Amino acid sequence: MEGDVAPGRALDLGCGTGTNALYLARLGWEVVGIDFSELAIGAARTKLAESSLPGVTLLRGDVTQLTAEGITGFFDFVLDIGCFHGVPTRKRTHYVREVAAHTHAGSTLMMFAFGSSVRAPGRHPTRESEIRRRFGASFEVTRIELGTRPLGAAWFTLRRRPTTSGPLA
């Protein structure tokens, strides 16, 4: 995240074993982490219990159905490290709608995604053009930092727009 940002509410999409959710909590954030893997959430819950950190909620669920999974309210910061590119392309519109529904004007979304050089089962390439097209109605891309490992990977930083115009794709 760019600059000094006061802690608020954070959403960790595809939180895995909770490493980043716990890191954000140590910085003073109230964090909700969600992942579809029961094994990963179990490990995250163990880490959380061992840390005794307050303000962390961990859920097993579908990131394309945040509201249905019981996630409520708005988040100031959304973190996605390797989740979006694992969402099947036919469900990505749902992902975008749910993230937009749980953020407010000025919220930041940071996403790390693999590009076209990564060919693996369950991984769907994520390109800048797709990020701009899918998120453009609700988010502005404020920064892209290209990675080299793996080749084609990138960090996308997006800021929630004050209003939306048109459908999300």
C-alpha positions in Angstrom: 0.0 0.0 0.0 1.4 3.4 -0.9 2.1 5.9 1.8 1.1 5.8 5.4 -2.4 4.6 5.7 -4.3 4.6 9.0 -5.6 1.1 9.9 -9.3 0.4 9.2 -11.1 -2.6 7.9 -9.3 -5.0 5.6 -10.5 -7.9 3.5 -8.0 -10.6 2.6 -9.3 -12.6 -0.4 -7.9 -16.0 -0.8 -6.2 -15.6 2.6 -4.7 -19.1 2.6 -3.1 -19.9 5.9 -3.6 -16.4 7.2 -0.1 -15.0 7.1 -1.2 -11.6 5.6 -4.4 -11.3 7.6 -2.3 -11.7 10.8 0.3 -9.2 9.6 -2.4 -6.6 8.9 -3.9 -7.3 12.4 -0.5 -6.7 14.0 -0.6 -3.3 12.2 -3.9 -2.5 13.8 -6.3 -3.5 11.1 -9.6 -5.2 11.7 -9.3 -8.1 9.2 -11.7 -10.5 7.5 -10.0 -13.3 5.7 -11.8 -15.7 3.3 -10.5 -18.8 1.5 -12.3 -21.8 -0.2 -9.8 -24.3 1.2 -10.9 -25.9 4.5 -7.3 -27.0 5.1 -5.9 -23.5 4.6 -8.5 -21.9 6.9 -7.8 -24.6 9.5 -4.1 -23.6 9.4 -5.0 -19.9 9.6 -7.3 -20.5 12.6 -4.5 -22.4 14.4 -2.1 -19.5 13.7 -4.7 -17.0 14.9 -5.3 -19.0 18.1 -1.5 -19.1 18.8 -1.1 -15.4 18.1 -4.0 -14.2 20.4 -4.5 -11.2 18.0 -7.9 -9.5 18.3 -9.9 -8.3 15.3 -9.4 -11.2 12.9 -12.3 -13.2 11.4 -11.5 -16.1 9.2 -14.1 -17.7 6.9 -14.2 -20.7 4.6 -16.1 -19.6 1.6 -16.3 -18.4 -2.0 -14.8 -15.0 -2.9 -17.4 -14.6 -5.6 -20.2 -14.8 -3.1 -19.0 -12.5 -0.2 -22.4 -11.3 0.8 -23.9 -14.9 0.8 -20.9 -16.0 2.9 -21.9 -13.5 5.6 -19.5 -10.7 4.9 -21.0 -7.4 5.7 -20.1 -3.7 5.6 -17.4 -1.9 3.8 -13.6 -2.3 3.7 -10.9 0.3 3.4 -8.4 -2.1 2.0 -8.7 -5.3 0.0 -5.8 -7.6 -0.5 -5.7 -10.4 -3.1 -2.4 -12.2 -3.5 -3.0 -14.9 -6.1 -6.7 -15.3 -5.7 -8.3 -13.5 -8.8 -6.2 -15.5 -11.3 -7.6 -18.7 -9.7 -11.2 -17.6 -10.2 -12.6 -19.2 -13.4 -13.2 -16.5 -16.0 -16.9 -17.2 -16.0 -17.1 -16.2 -12.3 -14.8 -13.2 -12.4 -17.8 -10.8 -13.0 -19.2 -12.0 -9.6 -15.9 -11.4 -7.9 -15.7 -7.8 -9.2 -19.3 -7.1 -8.2 -18.8 -8.5 -4.7 -15.6 -6.5 -4.1 -17.3 -3.4 -5.4 -20.3 -4.0 -3.1 -18.0 -4.2 -0.1 -15.8 -1.2 -0.7 -16.4 2.6 -0.6 -15.1 5.5 -2.5 -11.3 5.7 -1.9 -10.9 2.1 -0.8 -7.7 0.4 -2.1 -7.6 -3.0 -3.8 -4.1 -4.5 -4.1 -3.9 -7.6 -6.3 -1.0 -9.8 -7.2 -1.8 -11.8 -10.3 0.0 -14.2 -12.6 0.2 -13.3 -16.3 0.1 -15.5 -19.4 3.4 -17.1 -18.8 2.0 -19.3 -16.0 0.3 -22.4 -17.3 -1.1 -24.5 -14.5 -4.4 -26.2 -13.7 -6.8 -23.8 -12.0 -4.7 -20.7 -13.0 -6.2 -18.4 -15.5 -3.9 -15.7 -16.9 -4.6 -12.1 -15.8 -3.7 -9.3 -18.1 -3.8 -5.5 -17.6 -6.5 -5.2 -20.2 -8.8 -7.6 -18.4 -8.2 -5.8 -15.0 -9.1 -2.4 -16.7 -12.1 -3.9 -18.4 -13.6 -5.8 -15.5 -12.9 -3.3 -12.7 -13.0 -0.1 -14.7 -16.6 0.9 -13.9 -15.9 0.8 -10.1 -12.2 1.1 -9.8 -9.4 3.2 -11.2 -6.0 1.5 -11.8 -3.5 3.7 -10.0 -0.4 1.6 -10.3 1.0 -1.5 -12.0 4.2 -3.0 -10.9 5.4 -5.8 -13.3 7.1 -8.8 -11.7 9.7 -11.1 -13.0 9.0 -14.2 -10.9 7.0 -15.6 -12.5 7.4 -13.8 -15.7 4.2 -11.9 -16.5 3.1 -11.5 -12.9 2.1 -8.0 -11.7 0.9 -6.1 -8.7 -2.2 -4.0 -9.5 -3.2 -1.2 -7.2 -6.8 0.0 -7.7 -8.8 2.8 -6.0 -12.5 2.6 -5.6 -14.3 5.3 -7.6 -16.8 7.7 -5.9 -19.6 6.4 -8.2 -20.1 3.6 -10.7 -21.1 4.1 -14.2 -22.5 1.2 -16.1 -22.5 -2.6 -15.6 -19.5 -4.5 -14.3 -18.1 -7.0 -16.8 
